[in-house]
Amino acid sequence: MAQLFDDYSAGAWRPHLAEPSRAWGEPDAGWLEALFNQTQGDGVLAELRGALLAAAERRCLLCSAAAPSALDHFLPRTHHPALSILHLNLVAACELCNRRKGASCEADPQRQFVHPYFDRVPRDHVFLEAEPFAQDAISPLYRIVASPPVDMDLTSRLAWQLSELRLDAFYADEAIHYFREQKASWRSLADLGWPLLEGALERDLDSVESFSGKNTWKAAFLRGLLSHEGFAADPGRFLA
């Protein structure tokens, strides 16, 4: 077990590098898998669950948007029961991401999830972009783009995760709600001229990026609004 945990920390958290402990057979595999149940309710490992959820600071570590309510096994316990209570394999996740990720454990290195503890995902280099409008109507399209500091392996996995967890649709829904929520305020500023609205959007973007980094749905959406030529030329048309 100690060697297994050491190997995980050394890089065997990638599915194609990890040896499934399900092959240990019963009763070992079943007993180890069942240990995770002790993180629930009044179980002896409930403190572990509480600490990991608190450390996430109210943000799912898979989508970086919704509040976490569950512990997801990065390497699924159905395949890797010996990792059931390894804290490095437990990820605070929202209900939606936890359900959609399920027991996915792809062998293809480009079809694997990004590990929130081990992958070095830059906060200050943009790799998430949003096109806010389609035919002058709010219809955000999110995508992962190549960013020089991010290697192609990580870029591929970020794009796969966006698609696999359907985060593009989730982010779009969040952005549409935010746009409608802000529309009246933005329209008032737009009536006084684009520079005032632009300044407000830039301040909001700076605040979001300072607190959460450059690759949240809101930061990408605000950048998309600021760079959209049609919106800058006639914001009232989009805010009517």
Contacts in CASP RR format, 6 or more apart in sequence:
PFRMAT RR
TARGET T0000
AUTHOR 0000-0000-0000
METHOD contacts of the structure
MODEL  1
MAQLFDDYSAGAWRPHLAEPSRAWGEPDAGWLEALFNQTQGDGVLAELRG
ALLAAAERRCLLCSAAAPSALDHFLPRTHHPALSILHLNLVAACELCNRR
KGASCEADPQRQFVHPYFDRVPRDHVFLEAEPFAQDAISPLYRIVASPPV
DMDLTSRLAWQLSELRLDAFYADEAIHYFREQKASWRSLADLGWPLLEGA
LERDLDSVESFSGKNTWKAAFLRGLLSHEGFAADPGRFLA
1 82 0 8 1.000
4 12 0 8 1.000
4 19 0 8 1.000
4 21 0 8 1.000
4 82 0 8 1.000
4 83 0 8 1.000
5 86 0 8 1.000
5 88 0 8 1.000
7 18 0 8 1.000
8 18 0 8 1.000
8 75 0 8 1.000
8 83 0 8 1.000
8 86 0 8 1.000
8 88 0 8 1.000
8 89 0 8 1.000
9 88 0 8 1.000
11 17 0 8 1.000
11 118 0 8 1.000
12 18 0 8 1.000
12 19 0 8 1.000
13 74 0 8 1.000
13 75 0 8 1.000
13 88 0 8 1.000
13 89 0 8 1.000
13 115 0 8 1.000
13 118 0 8 1.000
14 109 0 8 1.000
14 112 0 8 1.000
15 75 0 8 1.000
15 105 0 8 1.000
15 106 0 8 1.000
15 107 0 8 1.000
15 112 0 8 1.000
16 107 0 8 1.000
16 108 0 8 1.000
16 109 0 8 1.000
16 112 0 8 1.000
18 75 0 8 1.000
18 80 0 8 1.000
20 79 0 8 1.000
20 80 0 8 1.000
21 29 0 8 1.000
21 32 0 8 1.000
21 79 0 8 1.000
21 80 0 8 1.000
21 81 0 8 1.000
21 82 0 8 1.000
21 83 0 8 1.000
22 29 0 8 1.000
22 78 0 8 1.000
22 79 0 8 1.000
22 80 0 8 1.000
22 81 0 8 1.000
23 29 0 8 1.000
24 32 0 8 1.000
24 81 0 8 1.000
24 82 0 8 1.000
28 81 0 8 1.000
29 81 0 8 1.000
29 82 0 8 1.000
30 81 0 8 1.000
32 81 0 8 1.000
32 82 0 8 1.000
32 84 0 8 1.000
33 77 0 8 1.000
33 78 0 8 1.000
33 81 0 8 1.000
33 84 0 8 1.000
34 84 0 8 1.000
35 45 0 8 1.000
35 84 0 8 1.000
35 85 0 8 1.000
36 45 0 8 1.000
36 71 0 8 1.000
36 73 0 8 1.000
36 77 0 8 1.000
36 84 0 8 1.000
36 85 0 8 1.000
37 43 0 8 1.000
38 44 0 8 1.000
38 45 0 8 1.000
38 46 0 8 1.000
38 85 0 8 1.000
39 45 0 8 1.000
39 46 0 8 1.000
39 48 0 8 1.000
39 49 0 8 1.000
39 71 0 8 1.000
39 85 0 8 1.000
40 46 0 8 1.000
40 49 0 8 1.000
45 85 0 8 1.000
48 85 0 8 1.000
48 87 0 8 1.000
48 90 0 8 1.000
49 71 0 8 1.000
52 71 0 8 1.000
52 87 0 8 1.000
52 90 0 8 1.000
52 91 0 8 1.000
52 92 0 8 1.000
53 68 0 8 1.000
53 69 0 8 1.000
53 71 0 8 1.000
53 92 0 8 1.000
55 92 0 8 1.000
56 68 0 8 1.000
56 92 0 8 1.000
58 67 0 8 1.000
58 68 0 8 1.000
59 65 0 8 1.000
59 66 0 8 1.000
59 67 0 8 1.000
59 68 0 8 1.000
60 66 0 8 1.000
60 67 0 8 1.000
60 68 0 8 1.000
60 92 0 8 1.000
60 93 0 8 1.000
60 94 0 8 1.000
60 97 0 8 1.000
61 68 0 8 1.000
61 91 0 8 1.000
61 92 0 8 1.000
61 93 0 8 1.000
61 116 0 8 1.000
62 72 0 8 1.000
62 91 0 8 1.000
62 93 0 8 1.000
62 94 0 8 1.000
62 97 0 8 1.000
62 98 0 8 1.000
62 101 0 8 1.000
62 113 0 8 1.000
62 116 0 8 1.000
62 161 0 8 1.000
62 165 0 8 1.000
63 94 0 8 1.000
63 96 0 8 1.000
63 97 0 8 1.000
63 165 0 8 1.000
63 167 0 8 1.000
63 170 0 8 1.000
64 212 0 8 1.000
64 215 0 8 1.000
64 216 0 8 1.000
64 217 0 8 1.000
65 94 0 8 1.000
65 167 0 8 1.000
65 170 0 8 1.000
65 171 0 8 1.000
65 174 0 8 1.000
65 216 0 8 1.000
65 217 0 8 1.000
66 94 0 8 1.000
66 95 0 8 1.000
66 96 0 8 1.000
66 97 0 8 1.000
66 170 0 8 1.000
67 94 0 8 1.000
68 92 0 8 1.000
68 93 0 8 1.000
68 94 0 8 1.000
69 93 0 8 1.000
69 94 0 8 1.000
69 95 0 8 1.000
69 98 0 8 1.000
70 92 0 8 1.000
70 93 0 8 1.000
70 94 0 8 1.000
70 95 0 8 1.000
70 98 0 8 1.000
71 90 0 8 1.000
71 91 0 8 1.000
71 92 0 8 1.000
71 93 0 8 1.000
72 90 0 8 1.000
72 91 0 8 1.000
72 92 0 8 1.000
72 93 0 8 1.000
72 97 0 8 1.000
72 98 0 8 1.000
72 101 0 8 1.000
72 102 0 8 1.000
73 80 0 8 1.000
73 83 0 8 1.000
73 84 0 8 1.000
73 89 0 8 1.000
73 90 0 8 1.000
73 91 0 8 1.000
74 89 0 8 1.000
74 90 0 8 1.000
74 91 0 8 1.000
74 113 0 8 1.000
74 115 0 8 1.000
75 83 0 8 1.000
75 89 0 8 1.000
75 105 0 8 1.000
76 102 0 8 1.000
76 103 0 8 1.000
76 104 0 8 1.000
76 105 0 8 1.000
77 83 0 8 1.000
77 84 0 8 1.000
78 103 0 8 1.000
79 103 0 8 1.000
79 105 0 8 1.000
80 89 0 8 1.000
83 89 0 8 1.000
88 117 0 8 1.000
88 118 0 8 1.000
91 116 0 8 1.000
91 117 0 8 1.000
93 101 0 8 1.000
96 165 0 8 1.000
96 170 0 8 1.000
97 165 0 8 1.000
100 164 0 8 1.000
100 165 0 8 1.000
100 166 0 8 1.000
101 113 0 8 1.000
101 164 0 8 1.000
101 165 0 8 1.000
104 113 0 8 1.000
104 164 0 8 1.000
106 112 0 8 1.000
109 153 0 8 1.000
109 157 0 8 1.000
110 153 0 8 1.000
110 156 0 8 1.000
110 157 0 8 1.000
110 160 0 8 1.000
111 157 0 8 1.000
111 160 0 8 1.000
111 164 0 8 1.000
112 157 0 8 1.000
112 160 0 8 1.000
113 157 0 8 1.000
113 161 0 8 1.000
113 164 0 8 1.000
114 121 0 8 1.000
114 154 0 8 1.000
114 157 0 8 1.000
114 158 0 8 1.000
114 161 0 8 1.000
119 154 0 8 1.000
119 157 0 8 1.000
120 154 0 8 1.000
121 150 0 8 1.000
121 154 0 8 1.000
121 158 0 8 1.000
121 215 0 8 1.000
122 147 0 8 1.000
122 149 0 8 1.000
122 150 0 8 1.000
123 213 0 8 1.000
123 214 0 8 1.000
123 215 0 8 1.000
124 213 0 8 1.000
124 214 0 8 1.000
125 147 0 8 1.000
125 148 0 8 1.000
125 149 0 8 1.000
125 150 0 8 1.000
125 214 0 8 1.000
126 145 0 8 1.000
126 147 0 8 1.000
126 214 0 8 1.000
126 215 0 8 1.000
126 220 0 8 1.000
126 223 0 8 1.000
127 144 0 8 1.000
127 145 0 8 1.000
127 146 0 8 1.000
127 147 0 8 1.000
127 150 0 8 1.000
127 155 0 8 1.000
127 158 0 8 1.000
127 215 0 8 1.000
128 142 0 8 1.000
128 143 0 8 1.000
128 144 0 8 1.000
128 145 0 8 1.000
128 214 0 8 1.000
128 215 0 8 1.000
128 216 0 8 1.000
128 217 0 8 1.000
128 219 0 8 1.000
128 220 0 8 1.000
129 142 0 8 1.000
129 143 0 8 1.000
129 144 0 8 1.000
129 145 0 8 1.000
129 220 0 8 1.000
129 223 0 8 1.000
129 224 0 8 1.000
130 140 0 8 1.000
130 141 0 8 1.000
130 142 0 8 1.000
130 143 0 8 1.000
130 171 0 8 1.000
130 175 0 8 1.000
130 217 0 8 1.000
130 220 0 8 1.000
130 221 0 8 1.000
130 223 0 8 1.000
130 224 0 8 1.000
131 140 0 8 1.000
131 141 0 8 1.000
131 143 0 8 1.000
131 224 0 8 1.000
131 228 0 8 1.000
132 138 0 8 1.000
132 139 0 8 1.000
132 140 0 8 1.000
132 175 0 8 1.000
132 179 0 8 1.000
132 221 0 8 1.000
132 224 0 8 1.000
132 225 0 8 1.000
132 228 0 8 1.000
132 231 0 8 1.000
133 139 0 8 1.000
133 228 0 8 1.000
133 231 0 8 1.000
133 238 0 8 1.000
134 141 0 8 1.000
136 237 0 8 1.000
136 238 0 8 1.000
138 175 0 8 1.000
138 176 0 8 1.000
138 179 0 8 1.000
138 180 0 8 1.000
138 238 0 8 1.000
139 172 0 8 1.000
139 176 0 8 1.000
140 171 0 8 1.000
140 172 0 8 1.000
140 175 0 8 1.000
140 176 0 8 1.000
140 221 0 8 1.000
141 168 0 8 1.000
141 172 0 8 1.000
142 162 0 8 1.000
142 167 0 8 1.000
142 168 0 8 1.000
142 171 0 8 1.000
142 172 0 8 1.000
142 217 0 8 1.000
142 220 0 8 1.000
143 159 0 8 1.000
143 162 0 8 1.000
143 168 0 8 1.000
144 155 0 8 1.000
144 158 0 8 1.000
144 159 0 8 1.000
144 162 0 8 1.000
146 152 0 8 1.000
146 155 0 8 1.000
147 155 0 8 1.000
150 158 0 8 1.000
161 167 0 8 1.000
162 168 0 8 1.000
170 217 0 8 1.000
171 217 0 8 1.000
171 220 0 8 1.000
171 221 0 8 1.000
174 217 0 8 1.000
174 218 0 8 1.000
175 217 0 8 1.000
175 218 0 8 1.000
175 221 0 8 1.000
178 218 0 8 1.000
178 221 0 8 1.000
179 221 0 8 1.000
183 239 0 8 1.000
186 197 0 8 1.000
186 200 0 8 1.000
186 201 0 8 1.000
186 235 0 8 1.000
186 239 0 8 1.000
187 235 0 8 1.000
187 236 0 8 1.000
187 239 0 8 1.000
187 240 0 8 1.000
189 196 0 8 1.000
189 197 0 8 1.000
189 200 0 8 1.000
190 196 0 8 1.000
190 197 0 8 1.000
190 235 0 8 1.000
190 236 0 8 1.000
190 239 0 8 1.000
191 236 0 8 1.000
194 232 0 8 1.000
194 233 0 8 1.000
194 235 0 8 1.000
197 235 0 8 1.000
198 226 0 8 1.000
198 232 0 8 1.000
201 222 0 8 1.000
201 225 0 8 1.000
201 226 0 8 1.000
202 226 0 8 1.000
204 222 0 8 1.000
205 219 0 8 1.000
205 222 0 8 1.000
205 223 0 8 1.000
205 226 0 8 1.000
208 216 0 8 1.000
208 218 0 8 1.000
208 219 0 8 1.000
208 222 0 8 1.000
209 219 0 8 1.000
212 218 0 8 1.000
212 219 0 8 1.000
213 219 0 8 1.000
225 231 0 8 1.000
226 232 0 8 1.000
230 237 0 8 1.000
230 238 0 8 1.000
231 238 0 8 1.000
END
